[in-house]
Amino acid sequence: MMDEGFRPNAVTLTAILASCSHSGLLDQGKKIFSSMISDYGFEPTAEHYACMVDLLGRCGYLEEALRLLKRMKSSSVTGSMWGALLAGCVMHKNVEIGEVAAHQLFQLEPNNTSNYVALCGIYRSLGMARGVSTVRAKMRGLSLVKTPGCSWINIAGRAHKFYQGDLSHPLSHMIFQILYVISNTQLSTNDLGVGYLLHDDDTFVMA
């Protein structure tokens, strides 16, 4: 882009950093982020920091991601940054940093149920039943209820809507039989742990 005479703006660099994150291009992402002032003439925005935290988290550099946030002014750290760090902790089952990120999010977004469920997911993946109970008690104390997952599928011009555990569809018995076969096939062909298979009712699919 620079060779062609085009100078990227903040939005372009956000897209590039996000692409690095989803592609696992750690070195390239770090180089772009660290050279934003010298090469492109502007300070990284909150979106750039969130992308960088996401990149570090996905690649397993959770301590480095946390240090990056701690170097910022506390008033500048957003929920999206802590959320990216928490997501990385879920992926790599890091309970220590996950708790730090989650408790920051509880302060910033006290009514966002996904943060509580994410922390529960870490606890469950590590067999920490007491941690799960503590978080669920906190949710009850705040009257928080996780919205059931919902999916849509369009067949022959007709939209079908399904909630998790929904049995109201007239062909639900057949649908669940097919889903059971698909789920078992997926579980037998990948190495994801059960920590990634958190249902909306906080239960896990077991192979």
C-alpha positions as CSV (number, residue, x, y, z in Angstrom):
1,M,0.0,0.0,0.0
2,M,2.8,2.4,1.0
3,D,4.7,1.5,-2.2
4,E,1.7,2.4,-4.3
5,G,1.6,5.9,-2.7
6,F,-1.4,5.2,-0.4
7,R,-1.1,6.1,3.3
8,P,-3.2,3.9,5.6
9,N,-5.5,5.6,8.1
10,A,-6.6,4.4,11.5
11,V,-9.4,2.3,10.2
12,T,-7.2,0.6,7.7
13,L,-4.6,-0.3,10.4
14,T,-7.4,-1.6,12.6
15,A,-8.4,-4.0,9.8
16,I,-4.8,-5.0,9.3
17,L,-4.2,-5.7,13.0
18,A,-7.5,-7.7,13.2
19,S,-6.4,-9.8,10.2
20,C,-3.0,-10.4,11.9
21,S,-4.9,-11.5,15.0
22,H,-7.1,-14.0,13.2
23,S,-4.2,-15.3,11.2
24,G,-1.8,-15.7,14.2
25,L,0.7,-13.3,12.6
26,L,2.2,-12.1,15.9
27,D,5.5,-10.6,14.7
28,Q,3.9,-8.7,11.9
29,G,1.1,-7.4,14.1
30,K,3.6,-6.3,16.8
31,K,5.8,-4.5,14.2
32,I,2.8,-2.6,12.8
33,F,1.5,-1.6,16.2
34,S,4.9,-0.4,17.5
35,S,5.6,1.7,14.4
36,M,2.3,3.5,14.1
37,I,3.7,6.8,15.4
38,S,7.0,6.7,13.4
39,D,5.6,5.3,10.2
40,Y,2.0,6.5,10.1
41,G,2.1,9.6,12.3
42,F,-0.6,8.9,14.8
43,E,-1.1,7.3,18.3
44,P,-2.8,3.9,18.5
45,T,-6.5,4.2,19.3
46,A,-8.5,2.1,21.7
47,E,-9.4,-0.2,18.7
48,H,-5.8,-0.7,17.9
49,Y,-5.0,-1.7,21.5
50,A,-8.0,-4.1,21.6
51,C,-6.7,-5.7,18.4
52,M,-3.2,-6.0,19.8
53,V,-4.5,-7.6,23.1
54,D,-6.6,-10.0,21.0
55,L,-3.5,-10.9,18.9
56,L,-1.3,-11.5,22.0
57,G,-4.1,-13.4,23.7
58,R,-4.8,-15.7,20.8
59,C,-1.1,-16.5,20.5
60,G,-0.9,-17.3,24.2
61,Y,1.1,-14.3,25.3
62,L,-1.4,-13.4,28.0
63,E,1.2,-11.9,30.4
64,E,2.4,-9.6,27.7
65,A,-1.1,-8.6,26.9
66,L,-1.8,-7.8,30.5
67,R,1.4,-5.7,30.8
68,L,0.3,-3.8,27.7
69,L,-3.0,-2.8,29.4
70,K,-1.3,-2.0,32.7
71,R,1.0,0.5,30.9
72,M,-2.1,2.4,29.8
73,K,-4.0,4.9,32.0
74,S,-6.7,3.0,33.8
75,S,-9.3,5.4,32.4
76,S,-8.3,4.6,28.8
77,V,-8.6,0.8,29.1
78,T,-12.0,-0.2,27.6
79,G,-14.2,-3.2,28.1
80,S,-13.3,-4.4,24.6
81,M,-9.6,-4.6,25.7
82,W,-10.4,-6.6,28.8
83,G,-12.9,-8.7,26.9
84,A,-10.2,-9.6,24.3
85,L,-7.9,-10.6,27.2
86,L,-10.6,-12.7,28.8
87,A,-11.3,-14.5,25.5
88,G,-7.6,-15.4,25.3
89,C,-7.7,-16.7,28.8
90,V,-10.7,-18.9,28.0
91,M,-8.8,-20.2,24.9
92,H,-5.7,-21.0,26.9
93,K,-7.4,-21.9,30.3
94,N,-5.5,-19.2,32.2
95,V,-7.4,-18.7,35.4
96,E,-5.1,-16.2,37.1
97,I,-5.2,-13.6,34.3
98,G,-8.7,-14.6,33.4
99,E,-9.9,-13.5,36.9
100,V,-8.1,-10.2,36.6
101,A,-9.8,-9.5,33.3
102,A,-13.2,-10.7,34.4
103,H,-13.2,-8.6,37.6
104,Q,-12.3,-5.5,35.6
105,L,-15.2,-6.3,33.2
106,F,-17.5,-6.8,36.2
107,Q,-16.8,-3.2,37.1
108,L,-17.1,-1.8,33.6
109,E,-20.0,-4.0,32.4
110,P,-21.8,-5.3,35.5
111,N,-24.8,-6.5,33.5
112,N,-23.0,-8.2,30.6
113,T,-23.7,-11.9,31.3
114,S,-21.1,-13.1,28.7
115,N,-18.3,-12.0,31.0
116,Y,-19.6,-14.1,33.9
117,V,-20.2,-17.1,31.6
118,A,-16.6,-16.8,30.2
119,L,-15.1,-16.9,33.7
120,C,-17.3,-19.9,34.5
121,G,-16.0,-21.6,31.4
122,I,-12.4,-21.2,32.6
123,Y,-13.4,-22.6,36.0
124,R,-15.3,-25.5,34.6
125,S,-12.5,-26.4,32.2
126,L,-10.1,-26.7,35.2
127,G,-12.6,-28.5,37.4
128,M,-12.9,-25.6,39.8
129,A,-16.5,-26.1,41.0
130,R,-16.2,-23.6,43.8
131,G,-15.3,-20.9,41.4
132,V,-18.3,-21.8,39.2
133,S,-20.6,-21.6,42.2
134,T,-19.2,-18.2,43.3
135,V,-19.8,-16.7,39.8
136,R,-23.3,-18.1,39.5
137,A,-24.2,-16.8,42.9
138,K,-22.9,-13.4,41.9
139,M,-25.1,-13.6,38.8
140,R,-28.2,-14.5,40.9
141,G,-27.4,-11.6,43.2
142,L,-27.5,-9.2,40.3
143,S,-30.6,-10.9,38.8
144,L,-28.7,-11.8,35.7
145,V,-30.0,-14.5,33.4
146,K,-28.1,-15.7,30.3
147,T,-30.2,-15.3,27.2
148,P,-30.6,-18.8,25.6
149,G,-28.7,-19.3,22.3
150,C,-30.8,-19.0,19.2
151,S,-30.2,-20.0,15.6
152,W,-32.0,-19.4,12.4
153,I,-32.0,-21.5,9.2
154,N,-33.8,-20.8,5.9
155,I,-35.1,-23.8,4.0
156,A,-37.1,-23.3,0.8
157,G,-37.8,-19.7,1.6
158,R,-39.1,-20.5,5.1
159,A,-37.1,-19.3,8.2
160,H,-36.9,-21.8,11.1
161,K,-35.9,-20.5,14.5
162,F,-34.4,-22.7,17.3
163,Y,-33.5,-22.0,20.9
164,Q,-31.1,-24.2,22.8
165,G,-33.0,-27.3,24.1
166,D,-36.1,-26.2,22.1
167,L,-38.5,-29.1,21.5
168,S,-41.4,-27.1,20.1
169,H,-40.6,-27.9,16.4
170,P,-42.8,-30.7,15.0
171,L,-39.7,-32.5,13.7
172,S,-37.6,-31.9,16.8
173,H,-37.0,-35.6,17.5
174,M,-35.5,-36.1,14.1
175,I,-33.6,-32.9,14.2
176,F,-31.9,-33.8,17.5
177,Q,-31.0,-37.3,16.2
178,I,-29.2,-35.6,13.3
179,L,-27.5,-33.1,15.5
180,Y,-26.3,-35.9,17.8
181,V,-24.6,-37.6,14.9
182,I,-23.0,-34.4,13.7
183,S,-21.8,-33.5,17.2
184,N,-20.2,-36.9,17.7
185,T,-18.6,-36.7,14.3
186,Q,-17.1,-33.2,15.1
187,L,-15.8,-34.4,18.5
188,S,-14.1,-37.4,17.0
189,T,-12.3,-35.3,14.4
190,N,-10.9,-32.5,16.5
191,D,-8.9,-32.1,19.7
192,L,-10.9,-29.3,21.4
193,G,-11.4,-29.9,25.1
194,V,-14.8,-29.9,26.7
195,G,-14.0,-26.4,28.1
196,Y,-14.9,-25.0,24.7
197,L,-18.3,-26.7,24.5
198,L,-20.2,-24.6,27.1
199,H,-23.9,-24.7,26.5
200,D,-26.3,-21.9,27.4
201,D,-27.4,-23.7,30.5
202,D,-23.7,-24.0,31.6
203,T,-23.5,-27.7,30.8
204,F,-20.9,-29.3,28.6
205,V,-21.2,-31.8,25.7
206,M,-19.2,-34.9,26.6
207,A,-17.9,-37.2,23.9
